[in-house]
């Protein structure tokens, strides 16, 4: 009986493709020279596929999703939300093509015809995603696979899958002569190799072939693994010749017209621009640029950016990290999880890598795993800045350790604790000693916040009325004040009764700067022994957050 494209097969394909990418990740990374020779295409593809697989597992856990349309949709959404780099963006569109083709089937249809339609859609979507497509890339390999699937004289799934994989293999081997960058390095296109691995996994699954896949000659054996700056400063004829950063973020609250404007703006700011969506209002934005702020501001003008990731291409490799796994281009990093663009910028300015979470949006293990890999650091200190994230962070850290990255978690229940830990971070110290110092700084920071009561209620300190300002500490109301200015001063006084040397004030979204200036002046007058700093935090839950160290 010929194989069918059902939910079980899609789930197995995701699993097998993930395993195959794990097996060939280092090889794909080694031959990564276009558009930027940063040695991470295999890693990005693997992270994207893992995110897709996790989305399917999550859908099954939460709502028992078993239908092929539901599974295909979860694959596409998970890949888009977890896409890393240009290669991950393209892979997300391949899986979106599968999702759209499955959803378009109104009744019984040959599985091979559905796969052919999926690859046709994938090629159209992926080509539209890239602002300046070139011959000899993953798009060329995808075009060959789609063309073969459409013309094979069969509608059986196994025949179409084999034809697509074979055509992808042939097209992949030809890429060396199609791009000068590839010819100079003597390798095939890394993204194209990753796509072939994924398509070959499907062909092997539906034909029942077992054992290791027979890989085409890629040139990887003759190319040393990436070693920091040696690879990063390789000649670049296109793709980030003058740009320092890779910027990625998710975008919602927008529409196609505003995204078109955004794409045009990003083309001016940088290159390697790719903007794709899941067909349901969520977009993934990728570019290489030097002005990170301008890229993020363009995103804010188009909608609501979140999960912002910034990676620097040419981080210097410390001497003690000059050997070992080429995935790491620096020895140490600190990764902070924060909510909101302003807090993210504050954390970056203090030297942290940042995983930005949107207000009210959960962070899962795949998000943290991708952010850890994105630091490109051998040793990472992870600051979850939320007690509810600690268990998820521990699982992500354990997975990263299995992949050879050393990750240590400093328990931090708030962003102010995270910033306190970051302030004492010293890369010159031994990692274990540095973590102890950061943990002590976080534990020594007491935090509390102010919020405005929306209704009448009975609290531990009395009855509050709508509009009253409540001081919250450890989840309990500890004071009631007539306004934010008075509440901030009373709350700071209360926190300083246990001692303290530094008060940090974070102003929430929409709070006037003068409120922070007035509070700082009052505290300097009443507590001259204490230093006071005020930052724009932009948080939406508390108008004012205070930290005392």
C-alpha positions as CSV (number, residue, x, y, z in Angstrom):
1,X,0.0,0.0,0.0
2,X,1.5,3.4,-1.0
3,X,2.5,5.7,1.9
4,X,0.1,8.6,2.7
5,X,0.9,12.1,3.9
6,X,-0.9,11.9,7.3
7,X,-0.2,13.4,10.7
8,X,1.9,10.3,11.8
9,X,4.2,10.6,8.7
10,X,4.7,14.4,9.2
11,X,5.6,13.8,12.8
12,X,8.1,11.0,11.9
13,X,9.5,13.2,9.1
14,X,10.1,16.0,11.6
15,X,11.9,13.6,13.9
16,X,14.0,12.0,11.2
17,X,14.9,15.4,9.7
18,X,16.0,16.6,13.1
19,X,18.1,13.6,13.6
20,X,19.7,13.9,10.2
21,X,20.5,17.6,10.8
22,X,22.1,16.7,14.1
23,X,24.3,14.2,12.3
24,X,25.4,16.7,9.6
25,X,25.3,19.9,11.6
26,X,29.1,20.3,11.9
27,X,29.6,19.5,8.2
28,X,27.0,22.1,7.1
29,X,28.6,24.7,9.5
30,X,32.1,24.0,8.0
31,X,31.1,24.8,4.4
32,X,29.0,27.9,5.4
33,X,30.6,30.8,3.3
34,X,27.6,32.5,1.8
35,X,26.1,35.1,2.4
36,X,28.3,35.4,5.5
37,X,31.1,32.9,6.4
38,X,29.9,32.7,10.0
39,X,29.8,28.9,10.3
40,X,26.3,28.6,11.7
41,X,24.0,27.4,8.9
42,X,23.8,23.9,10.2
43,X,23.2,25.1,13.7
44,X,20.5,27.5,12.5
45,X,18.7,24.8,10.5
46,X,18.8,22.4,13.4
47,X,17.4,24.9,15.9
48,X,14.6,25.8,13.5
49,X,13.7,22.1,13.0
50,X,13.8,21.5,16.7
51,X,11.5,24.5,17.3
52,X,9.0,23.0,14.7
53,X,9.2,19.6,16.4
54,X,8.6,21.2,19.8
55,X,5.6,23.1,18.5
56,X,4.0,19.8,17.4
57,X,4.7,18.2,20.8
58,X,3.2,21.2,22.5
59,X,0.1,21.1,20.4
60,X,-0.4,17.5,21.2
61,X,0.1,18.1,24.9
62,X,-2.2,21.1,25.1
63,X,-5.1,20.1,22.9
64,X,-4.5,16.5,21.8
65,X,-3.8,17.7,18.2
66,X,-3.6,14.7,15.9
67,X,-5.1,15.7,12.5
68,X,-2.7,16.2,9.6
69,X,-3.9,19.8,9.1
70,X,-3.3,20.7,12.7
71,X,0.1,19.0,12.8
72,X,1.2,20.7,9.6
73,X,0.1,24.1,10.9
74,X,2.0,23.6,14.2
75,X,5.1,22.7,12.2
76,X,4.9,25.8,10.1
77,X,4.2,28.1,13.1
78,X,6.9,26.6,15.3
79,X,9.5,26.8,12.5
80,X,8.6,30.5,11.8
81,X,8.7,31.5,15.5
82,X,12.0,29.6,16.1
83,X,13.7,30.4,12.7
84,X,17.4,31.2,13.1
85,X,19.3,33.0,10.3
86,X,18.6,33.1,6.6
87,X,18.6,29.3,6.4
88,X,16.1,28.9,9.2
89,X,13.8,31.5,7.6
90,X,13.9,29.5,4.3
91,X,13.2,26.2,6.1
92,X,10.2,27.8,7.8
93,X,8.8,28.6,4.4
94,X,9.3,25.0,3.2
95,X,7.2,23.8,6.2
96,X,4.7,26.6,5.6
97,X,4.3,25.3,2.0
98,X,3.6,21.8,3.4
99,X,1.0,23.3,5.7
100,X,-0.8,25.3,3.0
101,X,-0.8,22.4,0.6
102,X,-2.3,20.1,3.2
103,X,-4.9,22.7,4.1
104,X,-5.9,23.2,0.5
105,X,-6.9,19.6,0.0
106,X,-10.7,19.6,0.0
107,X,-11.1,15.8,-0.3
108,X,-9.1,12.7,-1.1
109,X,-6.0,13.6,-3.1
110,X,-2.9,11.6,-4.1
111,X,-0.2,12.2,-1.5
112,X,2.4,12.7,-4.2
113,X,0.4,15.5,-5.7
114,X,0.1,17.2,-2.3
115,X,3.8,17.0,-1.8
116,X,4.5,18.5,-5.2
117,X,2.1,21.3,-4.4
118,X,3.8,21.8,-1.1
119,X,7.3,22.2,-2.7
120,X,5.8,24.5,-5.4
121,X,4.3,26.7,-2.7
122,X,7.5,26.5,-0.6
123,X,9.6,27.8,-3.5
124,X,7.3,30.7,-4.2
125,X,7.2,31.7,-0.5
126,X,10.9,31.3,0.0
127,X,11.8,33.3,-3.1
128,X,9.4,36.1,-2.0
129,X,11.1,36.2,1.4
130,X,14.6,37.0,0.1
131,X,15.1,40.6,-1.1
132,X,17.9,39.8,-3.5
133,X,17.9,36.1,-4.5
134,X,20.9,34.7,-6.2
135,X,21.6,31.6,-8.3
136,X,23.5,28.8,-6.5
137,X,21.9,29.1,-3.2
138,X,19.3,27.0,-1.3
139,X,16.6,28.7,-3.5
140,X,18.2,27.0,-6.5
141,X,18.1,23.6,-4.8
142,X,14.5,24.1,-3.7
143,X,13.5,25.2,-7.3
144,X,15.0,21.9,-8.7
145,X,13.2,19.8,-6.1
146,X,9.9,21.5,-6.8
147,X,10.4,21.2,-10.5
148,X,11.2,17.5,-10.3
149,X,8.2,16.8,-8.0
150,X,5.9,18.6,-10.5
151,X,7.1,16.6,-13.5
152,X,7.6,13.1,-12.2
153,X,5.3,10.6,-13.9
154,X,3.7,9.5,-10.7
155,X,1.4,10.7,-8.0
156,X,2.7,8.2,-5.4
157,X,4.3,9.9,-2.4
158,X,7.4,7.8,-2.4
159,X,8.1,8.4,-6.2
160,X,7.6,12.2,-5.8
161,X,9.7,12.4,-2.6
162,X,12.6,10.4,-4.2
163,X,12.4,12.6,-7.4
164,X,12.6,15.8,-5.3
165,X,15.5,14.5,-3.2
166,X,17.5,13.3,-6.2
167,X,16.9,16.6,-8.0
168,X,18.0,18.5,-4.9
169,X,21.2,16.5,-4.7
170,X,22.0,17.2,-8.4
171,X,21.3,20.9,-8.0
172,X,23.3,21.0,-4.8
173,X,26.4,19.7,-6.5
174,X,26.1,22.3,-9.2
175,X,26.1,25.2,-6.8
176,X,29.9,25.2,-6.5
177,X,30.1,26.6,-10.0
178,X,27.3,29.1,-9.7
179,X,28.6,31.3,-6.9
180,X,32.1,32.8,-6.8
181,X,32.2,32.5,-3.0
182,X,31.5,28.7,-3.2
183,X,33.9,28.2,-6.1
184,X,36.7,30.0,-4.2
185,X,36.1,27.8,-1.1
186,X,35.5,24.6,-3.1
187,X,32.3,23.8,-1.4
188,X,28.6,23.5,-2.1
189,X,26.0,25.8,-0.7
190,X,25.5,25.1,3.0
191,X,21.8,26.0,3.1
192,X,21.2,23.8,0.0
193,X,22.9,20.9,1.7
194,X,20.7,21.4,4.7
195,X,17.6,21.3,2.5
196,X,18.8,18.2,0.8
197,X,19.3,16.5,4.2
198,X,15.6,17.4,5.1
199,X,14.2,16.1,1.7
200,X,16.4,13.0,1.8
201,X,15.0,12.2,5.3
202,X,11.5,12.2,3.8
203,X,12.5,10.1,0.8
204,X,14.2,7.6,3.1
205,X,11.2,7.5,5.4
206,X,8.6,6.8,2.7
207,X,10.7,4.2,0.9
208,X,11.7,2.4,4.1
209,X,15.5,2.8,3.5
210,X,17.6,2.4,6.6
211,X,21.2,3.2,7.5
212,X,23.2,6.4,7.1
213,X,22.3,8.6,4.1
214,X,24.8,8.7,1.2
215,X,25.9,12.3,1.2
216,X,27.0,14.1,-1.9
217,X,30.5,15.5,-2.1
218,X,30.4,18.8,-0.3
219,X,34.0,19.9,0.0
220,X,33.7,19.9,3.8
221,X,36.4,17.4,4.2
222,X,38.9,19.8,2.7
223,X,37.7,22.8,4.6
224,X,38.7,23.3,8.2
225,X,36.1,23.9,10.8
226,X,35.3,27.6,11.5
227,X,37.7,29.1,14.0
228,X,36.6,32.5,15.2
229,X,37.9,35.5,13.4
230,X,39.9,33.5,10.8
231,X,36.5,32.6,9.2
232,X,34.6,35.7,10.2
233,X,36.8,38.1,8.3
234,X,37.0,35.9,5.2
235,X,36.4,37.9,2.0
236,X,32.7,38.7,1.4
237,X,31.6,39.6,-2.1
238,X,28.0,39.9,-1.0
239,X,26.0,39.7,2.2
240,X,27.1,42.0,5.0
241,X,30.3,43.2,3.5
242,X,30.1,46.3,5.7
243,X,27.6,45.2,8.4
244,X,28.4,44.0,11.9
245,X,25.3,42.4,13.2
246,X,22.6,39.9,12.4
247,X,19.2,41.1,13.7
248,X,16.1,38.9,14.0
249,X,12.7,39.5,15.6
250,X,9.1,38.4,15.5
251,X,6.5,40.9,14.5
252,X,2.8,41.0,15.0
253,X,0.1,43.7,15.1
254,X,0.8,44.6,11.4
255,X,-0.5,43.9,7.9
256,X,1.0,43.2,4.5
257,X,1.1,46.9,3.4
258,X,3.0,47.9,6.5
259,X,5.4,45.0,6.1
260,X,6.1,46.1,2.5
261,X,7.2,49.5,3.8
262,X,9.2,47.8,6.5
263,X,11.0,45.6,4.0
264,X,11.9,48.6,1.9
265,X,13.2,50.4,5.0
266,X,15.3,47.4,6.0
267,X,16.8,47.2,2.5
268,X,18.2,50.7,3.0
269,X,19.4,49.9,6.6
270,X,21.2,46.7,5.7
271,X,21.1,43.6,3.5
272,X,20.3,39.8,3.6
273,X,16.8,41.0,4.4
274,X,14.1,38.3,4.7
275,X,10.6,38.9,6.0
276,X,8.2,36.0,6.1
277,X,4.9,35.2,7.8
278,X,2.9,32.2,8.9
279,X,-0.3,33.3,7.0
280,X,-2.0,34.1,10.4
281,X,-0.5,37.4,11.3
282,X,2.9,36.5,12.8
283,X,6.1,37.6,10.8
284,X,9.7,36.7,11.2
285,X,12.2,39.5,10.2
286,X,15.9,38.9,9.5
287,X,18.6,41.3,8.3
288,X,22.3,42.1,8.5
289,X,23.1,45.7,9.5
290,X,25.3,48.0,11.6
291,X,22.6,50.2,13.1
292,X,20.7,47.8,15.3
293,X,18.6,50.6,16.8
294,X,17.4,51.7,13.3
295,X,16.3,48.2,12.5
296,X,14.3,47.8,15.7
297,X,12.8,51.2,15.3
298,X,11.6,50.3,11.8
299,X,10.0,47.2,13.3
300,X,8.3,49.3,15.9
301,X,6.9,51.6,13.1
302,X,5.5,48.5,11.4
303,X,3.9,46.7,14.3
304,X,5.0,45.1,17.6
305,X,8.5,43.5,17.5
306,X,9.4,40.9,20.1
307,X,11.9,38.1,20.7
308,X,14.6,40.4,19.4
309,X,17.9,38.6,18.8
310,X,21.2,40.5,17.9
311,X,24.4,38.6,17.1
312,X,27.7,40.3,16.3
313,X,29.6,38.7,13.4
314,X,33.1,39.6,14.3
315,X,33.4,39.1,18.0
316,X,37.1,38.6,18.7
317,X,38.0,35.1,19.8
318,X,39.9,35.1,23.1
319,X,43.3,33.3,23.0
320,X,42.1,30.6,25.4
321,X,39.2,29.8,23.1
322,X,41.2,29.6,19.9
323,X,40.8,25.8,19.7
324,X,37.9,23.5,20.0
325,X,34.3,23.6,18.6
326,X,34.1,26.1,15.8
327,X,30.5,27.0,16.8
328,X,32.0,29.3,19.5
329,X,33.5,32.6,18.6
330,X,34.0,33.9,22.1
331,X,34.7,32.4,25.5
332,X,32.2,34.1,27.8
333,X,28.7,35.6,27.6
334,X,25.8,36.5,29.9
335,X,22.3,35.9,28.5
336,X,19.4,37.8,30.1
337,X,15.6,37.2,29.6
338,X,13.8,40.6,29.7
339,X,10.4,41.9,28.8
340,X,10.1,45.0,26.5
341,X,12.4,46.8,24.1
342,X,13.6,49.5,26.5
343,X,14.7,46.9,29.1
344,X,16.4,44.9,26.3
345,X,18.4,48.0,25.3
346,X,19.3,48.6,28.9
347,X,20.6,45.0,29.3
348,X,22.5,45.2,26.0
349,X,24.1,48.5,27.0
350,X,25.3,46.7,30.2
351,X,27.0,44.0,28.1
352,X,24.4,41.2,28.0
353,X,23.1,39.1,25.2
354,X,19.3,39.4,25.4
355,X,16.3,37.2,24.8
356,X,13.3,39.6,24.6
357,X,9.9,38.3,25.6
358,X,6.7,40.1,24.7
359,X,4.4,41.2,27.5
360,X,2.3,38.2,28.5
361,X,4.1,35.9,26.1
362,X,5.6,32.7,27.5
363,X,9.2,31.6,26.9
364,X,9.8,28.0,26.2
365,X,12.8,25.7,26.2
366,X,13.3,26.0,22.5
367,X,13.4,29.8,22.8
368,X,16.1,29.6,25.5
369,X,18.0,27.0,23.6
370,X,18.1,29.1,20.5
371,X,19.2,32.2,22.4
372,X,22.0,30.2,24.2
373,X,23.4,29.0,20.8
374,X,23.0,32.5,19.5
375,X,25.5,33.9,22.0
376,X,28.2,31.9,20.1
377,X,30.0,31.6,23.5
378,X,31.6,28.5,25.1
379,X,30.6,29.6,28.7
380,X,27.2,31.3,29.3
381,X,25.7,32.6,32.5
382,X,21.9,32.6,32.1
383,X,19.8,35.1,34.0
384,X,16.1,34.1,33.6
385,X,14.9,37.2,35.6
386,X,11.7,35.4,36.5
387,X,11.4,32.7,39.1
388,X,8.8,30.9,37.0
389,X,11.4,30.5,34.2
390,X,13.9,28.7,36.4
391,X,12.8,25.2,35.7
392,X,12.5,25.8,31.9
393,X,16.0,27.4,32.0
394,X,17.4,24.4,33.7
395,X,16.1,22.1,31.0
396,X,17.4,24.4,28.2
397,X,20.8,24.6,30.0
398,X,20.9,20.8,30.3
399,X,20.3,20.4,26.5
400,X,23.0,23.0,25.8
401,X,25.5,21.1,27.9
402,X,24.8,18.0,26.0
403,X,25.7,19.9,22.9
404,X,29.1,21.0,24.4
405,X,28.2,24.5,25.7
406,X,28.8,25.2,29.4
407,X,25.8,27.0,30.9
408,X,25.4,28.1,34.5
409,X,22.1,29.6,35.8
410,X,22.1,32.5,38.3
411,X,18.6,32.4,39.9
412,X,17.1,35.9,39.4
413,X,13.5,36.7,40.1
414,X,13.4,40.1,38.5
415,X,15.2,42.2,35.8
416,X,16.7,44.3,38.6
417,X,18.3,41.3,40.2
418,X,19.6,40.4,36.7
419,X,21.1,43.8,36.2
420,X,22.7,43.7,39.7
421,X,24.3,40.4,38.8
422,X,25.4,41.7,35.4
423,X,27.0,44.7,37.1
424,X,29.5,42.5,38.9
425,X,30.2,40.2,36.0
426,X,33.9,40.0,35.4
427,X,35.1,37.9,32.4
428,X,38.6,37.9,33.9
429,X,37.5,35.8,36.8
430,X,37.2,32.0,36.7
431,X,33.7,31.1,35.6
432,X,32.7,29.5,38.9
433,X,33.9,32.4,41.0
434,X,32.2,34.8,38.6
435,X,28.9,33.0,39.0
436,X,29.2,33.1,42.8
437,X,29.7,36.8,42.7
438,X,26.8,37.3,40.4
439,X,24.5,35.1,42.5
440,X,25.4,37.0,45.6
441,X,24.6,40.3,43.9
442,X,21.3,39.0,42.7
443,X,20.4,37.6,46.1
444,X,21.3,40.9,47.7
445,X,18.9,42.9,45.6
446,X,15.4,43.5,47.0
447,X,12.7,44.5,44.6
448,X,9.2,45.9,44.9
449,X,6.8,47.8,42.7
450,X,3.9,50.2,42.5
451,X,0.6,49.5,40.8
452,X,-2.7,51.4,40.6
453,X,-5.8,49.7,42.1
454,X,-8.6,49.2,39.6
455,X,-11.3,48.2,42.1
456,X,-12.1,48.3,45.8
457,X,-10.4,45.6,47.8
458,X,-9.3,44.6,51.3
459,X,-5.5,44.2,51.7
460,X,-3.2,43.4,54.5
461,X,-2.7,47.1,55.2
462,X,-6.3,48.2,54.9
463,X,-9.0,48.8,52.3
464,X,-8.0,50.4,49.0
465,X,-10.2,52.3,46.5
466,X,-10.0,52.5,42.7
467,X,-7.1,54.8,41.8
468,X,-5.1,54.2,45.0
469,X,-1.4,53.4,44.5
470,X,-0.4,50.0,46.0
471,X,3.1,49.1,47.0
472,X,3.7,45.4,46.2
473,X,6.6,43.3,47.8
474,X,6.9,39.5,47.6
475,X,3.4,39.4,46.1
476,X,1.7,41.2,49.0
477,X,0.4,44.8,49.4
478,X,2.6,46.5,51.9
479,X,1.4,50.1,51.6
480,X,-1.4,52.3,50.1
481,X,-0.5,55.8,48.8
482,X,-2.5,58.6,47.2
483,X,-0.3,58.8,44.1
484,X,2.8,57.4,42.4
485,X,5.2,60.1,43.7
486,X,4.3,59.6,47.3
487,X,4.0,55.8,46.9
488,X,7.5,55.7,45.4
489,X,9.1,57.6,48.2
490,X,7.2,55.6,50.9
491,X,8.1,52.3,49.3
492,X,11.8,53.3,49.0
493,X,11.8,54.3,52.7
494,X,10.3,51.0,53.7
495,X,12.9,49.0,51.7
496,X,15.8,51.0,53.0
497,X,15.0,50.3,56.7
498,X,16.9,47.0,56.2
499,X,19.9,49.0,54.7
500,X,21.1,49.6,51.2
501,X,23.7,51.5,49.2
502,X,22.0,51.8,45.8
503,X,18.4,52.4,44.7
504,X,17.5,51.7,41.1
505,X,14.2,53.0,39.7
506,X,12.6,51.6,36.6
507,X,9.9,53.7,35.0
508,X,7.1,51.9,33.3
509,X,5.5,52.5,30.0
510,X,3.9,55.9,29.8
511,X,5.3,57.2,33.1
512,X,6.6,60.7,32.8
513,X,10.4,61.2,33.3
514,X,9.7,64.0,35.8
515,X,8.3,61.4,38.2
516,X,11.6,59.6,38.3
517,X,13.6,62.8,38.6
518,X,11.4,64.0,41.5
519,X,11.7,60.6,43.3
520,X,15.5,60.6,42.9
521,X,15.7,64.1,44.3
522,X,13.6,63.2,47.3
523,X,15.7,60.1,48.0
524,X,19.0,62.0,47.7
525,X,17.7,64.5,50.2
526,X,16.3,62.0,52.7
527,X,18.9,59.3,52.3
528,X,22.2,61.1,51.3
529,X,24.1,58.0,51.9
530,X,22.4,56.2,49.1
531,X,23.1,56.4,45.3
532,X,20.0,56.6,43.1
533,X,19.8,55.7,39.4
534,X,16.7,56.0,37.2
535,X,16.2,54.1,34.0
536,X,13.4,53.9,31.5
537,X,12.2,50.3,31.8
538,X,9.1,50.4,29.7
539,X,7.4,47.6,31.7
540,X,3.6,47.4,31.4
541,X,2.8,45.6,34.7
542,X,4.2,48.1,37.2
543,X,4.4,51.9,36.6
544,X,7.4,52.0,38.9
545,X,9.8,49.2,40.0
546,X,12.3,49.7,42.8
547,X,15.5,47.8,43.5
548,X,17.7,48.2,46.6
549,X,21.2,46.8,46.8
